[in-house]
Amino acid sequence: KKEFSDLAEPHVLEGDIQIMRGQYNDAIAAYDKAGELLSNETITVKRFQARDRAGRADSYQVLQDWLVAHPESISVRIALAQAHQTGGRTDDAVAEYRRVLEQAPDDVVSLNNLAWLYAEMGGVENLKTGTEIAARAHRQLPDLGQITDTYGWLMLLQGNVDEAISTLRQAARQSPDDPDIRYHLAVALHRRGASSEARDLLDAILADGSGFSSRDEARALREEL
């Protein structure tokens, strides 16, 4: 089954090439032309992504406009939720992920991201809700390190240190090359008083030299230890 019409396909290809070249405004023009010839979810997401890479603050409006006419479009709604999450619009992101889950209760990406948002919001009720959502995601994909990590981290934030350590060890085995997961395990070990093992973990991930989202926090914890 063809995803693009014969008229739209060359413009989509042109947009893809301009994205690879870093010419995001040219990519916007190409994808918009494709969108005039064929309106579908894939082109809509590409139009958003080009605007987002070009740094346009209202890039997500493309997704919102599509959803006004196609409220059942799960892939576009997930893209919108992720755009809100990345942009720090937490309440909007939570609302969109919840709308996705009304249509697709087992969507693991939405479950995991929503659980993480509740973790970031903090507070007893938010952490309780987030842990319940993370558990649903973990039941769907128990062997995926990032999913296991979210579940373990939320348990740690709730104060269930021993359960969190066990779960985060599992996540680290599932995704041994993910430094953020090992940082989370180090935090859990530190909270239980296993400072020596926490130090070893932190030394290993900080010695790697690669960038990861928790590097500053990992360095601060290592200095504390």
Number of C-alpha atoms within 10 A of each C-alpha: 3 6 12 18 11 11 12 21 18 16 21 23 15 16 27 20 16 19 20 10 11 14 16 22 17 18 29 24 18 23 28 23 19 26 20 10 16 18 14 16 20 15 22 20 21 22 26 26 22 27 22 17 16 18 12 11 10 10 19 22 13 18 23 15 12 18 17 10 9 14 14 13 16 20 13 24 24 22 19 25 29 24 20 19 20 11 12 11 13 19 13 16 26 21 13 23 25 18 19 24 17 11 12 12 14 15 18 20 14 25 25 25 23 27 28 20 18 22 24 15 14 15 12 12 11 16 23 19 16 29 26 17 23 30 23 21 26 23 13 15 14 16 15 16 23 21 25 28 28 29 27 32 27 27 27 24 19 18 13 14 20 16 15 26 23 13 22 30 23 21 27 22 16 18 18 13 11 16 24 18 27 26 25 27 29 27 26 29 22 18 16 13 11 13 17 13 14 24 20 12 21 25 14 13 21 18 8 9 9 9 11 13 9 15 18 12 12 25 16 11 17 19 10 8 12
